[in-house]
Amino acid sequence: MRYSSLQAFLDQNSAALQKGPVAVICVEDLVEVETTIRHHSLAGFKEVILLAPDMLELTATLEALVHRINYDMHADDALINAINPIIAAAKPGTWLYYCFNAEYLFSPFCENRTVGEMLTFHVEERRDAMLTYVVDLYAENLNTSPNAVSIETAHLDKSGYYALARPDPANHNYPKERQLDFFGGLRWRFEEHIAADRRRIDRIGLFRAKPDLKLLPNHTFTDEEYNTYACPWHHNLTATICSFRTAKALKSNPGSRYDIDSFKWHNSTKFEWHSQQLLDLGLMEPGQWF
């Protein structure tokens, strides 16, 4: 069903937010919207909410898979102004997920286990949120794929990822417990074109709704425990969001477009579209889930 606004959706279809997991796809442009919808529908999300411009055209089959909401993702604070009302409207405990078009969630063993199965295990470990690494994808050849997007020739960096302690301004900048800032990929290699506050690649992409919870502009939450990578007693599951978003931005921004002839380097490898590759590269953690 199609809704004229986010508020119209929240007023008319609150039932969609009563049982998760629910995926929210934020459409910034018209690139690979269809594959993004299909990927997350097949992943096992019970509901898919699509925040998209009116100009987007979808087939009837894809329209039937989503709750489509007319929304401008280029407005000021568009992300938090969408996600926070959805959190407030969702039944407490409902798992929510958000991503942008041309982004694809991969979790350990996702080829034969649904996202719901994974989150059920995560709840049993008393976790209410899951760290996701946003791993940059990019086309092999920018001459044939000038927008840097190619499903068939997608590549990623196989090394160059690192983490730094996350300072706590409220505690003399001492490191926050079980929180790290993660870096790597195109945001690291082309950091001269990326604002300093946008270089992190960590995102709490999966989380449970609860009263008064708010998403912040830096992809963290007002509840500090949601921002941790693991519980105090052992490593937990993490997942990966494989994303063309940074590559697209670098090739569309006039300040970087002409400075980049290729994203490939000696540590590039072809993306196999399989969770095992991401596990082997250390880009997500199975924790105690085997």
C-alpha positions in Angstrom: 0.0 0.0 0.0 1.1 3.5 -0.7 1.0 6.4 1.8 1.2 10.1 1.2 3.4 10.7 4.2 5.1 9.0 7.2 2.4 10.3 9.5 -0.3 8.9 7.3 1.4 5.5 7.5 1.7 5.7 11.3 -1.9 6.7 11.6 -3.3 4.0 9.3 -1.1 1.0 9.6 0.4 0.7 13.1 -0.1 -3.1 12.9 2.9 -3.2 10.6 5.1 -2.2 13.5 3.7 -4.7 16.0 5.8 -7.7 15.1 9.3 -7.7 13.6 11.7 -7.8 12.3 10.9 -4.7 10.3 13.2 -3.3 7.6 13.1 0.4 6.8 14.7 1.2 3.4 15.6 4.9 2.8 15.7 5.7 -0.9 18.1 8.6 -1.7 18.2 8.0 -5.5 16.8 5.6 -8.0 19.9 3.2 -8.1 19.3 -0.5 -7.2 16.1 0.1 -5.3 14.6 -3.1 -6.7 17.5 -5.3 -5.7 17.5 -3.7 -2.2 13.8 -4.6 -1.7 14.2 -8.1 -3.0 17.3 -8.8 -0.9 15.7 -7.8 2.4 12.4 -9.4 1.6 14.3 -12.7 1.0 16.3 -12.2 4.2 13.2 -12.8 6.3 12.0 -9.4 7.4 8.2 -9.7 8.1 7.6 -6.1 7.0 9.5 -3.8 4.6 8.9 0.0 4.8 10.1 2.0 1.8 10.7 5.7 2.3 11.0 6.9 -1.3 10.4 9.9 -3.6 7.3 10.0 -5.6 9.2 9.7 -8.9 10.2 6.1 -8.1 8.5 3.5 -10.3 8.1 -0.1 -9.1 6.5 -3.1 -10.6 3.3 -4.3 -9.1 5.2 -7.3 -7.6 7.6 -5.1 -5.8 4.9 -2.7 -4.6 3.2 -5.6 -3.0 6.2 -6.4 -0.9 6.5 -3.0 0.8 4.7 -0.3 2.6 5.6 2.6 0.4 5.7 6.1 1.9 6.4 9.3 0.0 9.4 10.8 1.7 12.3 13.2 0.9 15.5 11.7 2.1 17.4 14.9 1.2 15.5 17.1 3.7 17.4 18.2 6.8 17.7 15.5 9.4 15.6 13.2 7.1 16.9 10.0 8.6 16.3 10.7 12.3 13.0 12.4 11.5 11.9 9.1 9.9 13.4 6.5 12.2 12.5 8.1 15.5 8.8 8.3 14.9 8.9 4.7 13.7 10.6 3.7 16.9 8.0 5.5 19.0 5.2 3.9 17.1 6.6 0.3 17.2 5.6 -2.1 19.9 8.3 -2.2 22.5 10.7 -5.1 21.8 10.1 -5.1 18.0 13.3 -5.5 16.1 13.9 -2.7 13.6 16.5 -2.3 10.8 17.4 0.6 8.6 19.5 1.0 5.5 19.6 3.0 2.3 19.1 1.9 -1.3 22.0 -0.1 -2.8 22.8 -1.5 0.6 22.5 -5.2 1.5 22.4 -6.8 4.9 24.5 -10.0 5.4 24.6 -11.9 8.6 26.4 -15.1 9.6 25.0 -18.1 7.7 22.3 -15.9 6.1 22.1 -18.2 3.1 20.2 -20.8 5.2 19.1 -18.9 8.3 16.7 -16.0 8.4 17.3 -12.7 10.1 14.5 -13.6 12.5 16.3 -16.7 13.6 19.5 -14.8 14.2 17.7 -12.1 16.3 15.9 -14.8 18.4 19.4 -16.1 19.3 20.6 -12.6 20.0 17.7 -11.9 22.4 18.6 -15.1 24.2 22.0 -13.5 24.9 20.2 -10.5 26.4 21.1 -8.2 23.6 18.8 -5.5 22.3 20.9 -4.1 19.5 23.4 -5.4 17.0 26.5 -3.7 15.6 26.7 -3.7 11.8 29.8 -2.8 9.8 29.1 -0.8 6.6 31.5 -2.3 4.1 31.9 -0.3 0.9 31.2 -2.0 -2.5 32.3 -0.4 -5.8 32.3 -1.3 -9.4 35.4 -2.8 -11.0 35.4 -0.4 -13.9 34.3 3.2 -13.5 34.3 3.7 -17.3 31.6 1.1 -17.8 29.9 1.9 -14.5 30.3 5.7 -14.1 28.0 5.8 -11.0 30.3 3.2 -9.3 27.5 0.7 -8.9 27.6 -2.8 -10.5 26.1 -5.9 -8.9 27.9 -8.1 -11.4 31.4 -6.7 -10.9 31.2 -5.5 -7.3 34.5 -5.4 -5.3 35.3 -4.6 -1.7 38.5 -4.0 0.3 39.9 -7.2 1.9 42.0 -5.3 4.4 42.6 -1.8 5.8 40.0 -1.9 8.5 40.8 -0.7 12.1 39.1 0.5 15.3 39.9 3.2 17.8 38.6 3.7 21.3 35.5 5.9 21.5 36.2 8.8 23.8 33.5 9.9 26.3 33.3 13.7 26.5 31.3 13.4 29.7 34.1 11.5 31.4 37.3 13.5 30.5 37.4 11.7 27.1 38.2 8.3 28.7 37.2 5.4 26.4 33.6 4.3 26.6 33.1 0.7 27.8 32.7 -1.8 24.9 32.4 0.9 22.3 34.8 1.5 19.4 34.9 3.7 16.3 35.5 1.6 13.2 37.1 2.8 10.0 38.2 1.5 6.6 37.1 1.1 3.0 36.6 4.1 0.7 35.9 6.5 3.6 39.5 5.7 4.8 41.2 5.6 1.4 39.6 8.8 0.2 39.3 10.5 3.5 40.3 13.9 2.0 36.9 13.9 0.4 34.9 12.8 3.5 34.0 15.0 6.4 35.7 13.8 9.6 32.4 13.1 11.3 31.3 10.8 8.4 34.3 8.5 8.2 33.1 5.8 10.7 31.8 2.6 9.2 30.0 1.3 12.2 26.2 1.5 12.5 23.7 0.0 14.9 21.7 -1.3 12.1 19.5 -3.7 14.1 17.9 -2.8 17.3 14.7 -3.3 19.4 12.2 -0.5 19.9 11.6 0.8 23.4 10.0 3.9 24.9 12.1 7.1 24.7 14.8 5.5 22.5 16.2 7.9 19.9 18.5 7.5 17.0 21.2 10.2 16.8 22.6 11.8 13.7 25.9 9.9 14.1 24.1 6.5 13.8 24.3 5.8 17.6 21.5 5.7 20.1 20.6 7.6 23.3 20.8 4.3 25.2 24.6 3.7 25.5 24.2 0.0 25.9 22.7 -0.1 22.3 26.0 1.3 21.1 28.2 -1.5 22.4 29.7 -4.1 20.2 29.3 -7.0 22.7 28.0 -7.9 26.2 30.5 -7.9 29.1 31.0 -11.6 29.2 31.7 -12.7 25.6 31.7 -11.7 22.0 28.3 -11.4 20.3 27.0 -11.6 16.8 27.7 -8.8 14.4 26.4 -8.3 10.8 27.6 -6.5 7.7 25.8 -4.0 5.5 27.4 -4.1 2.1 27.0 -0.7 0.6 27.5 1.2 -2.7 26.5 4.4 -0.9 30.0 5.9 -0.4 31.1 4.9 -3.9 28.0 6.6 -5.4 28.6 9.7 -3.4 32.3 10.0 -4.3 31.4 9.7 -8.0 28.5 12.1 -7.9 30.1 14.8 -5.8 31.8 17.5 -8.0 34.6 17.8 -5.4 35.7 14.2 -5.8 34.3 13.0 -9.1 37.2 14.0 -11.3 39.9 13.0 -8.8 39.0 9.3 -8.9 39.6 7.1 -12.0 39.2 3.8 -10.1 38.4 2.5 -6.7 40.4 -0.7 -7.2 43.8 -1.1 -5.5 46.0 -4.0 -4.5 43.7 -5.0 -1.6 40.6 -5.1 -3.7 38.8 -8.4 -4.2 35.6 -9.4 -6.0 32.6 -9.6 -3.8 31.1 -13.1 -3.8 27.7 -12.1 -2.4 28.1 -14.8 0.3 28.3 -14.5 4.1 31.3 -16.9 4.3 33.5 -14.4 2.5 32.7 -11.7 5.0 33.3 -14.1 7.9 36.6 -15.1 6.4 37.7 -11.5 6.1 36.7 -10.8 9.7 34.0 -8.3 8.7 31.4 -9.9 10.9 31.4 -12.1 14.0 29.3 -15.2 14.5 29.8 -15.1 18.3 28.5 -18.2 19.9 26.1 -18.9 17.0 27.2 -21.8 14.9 
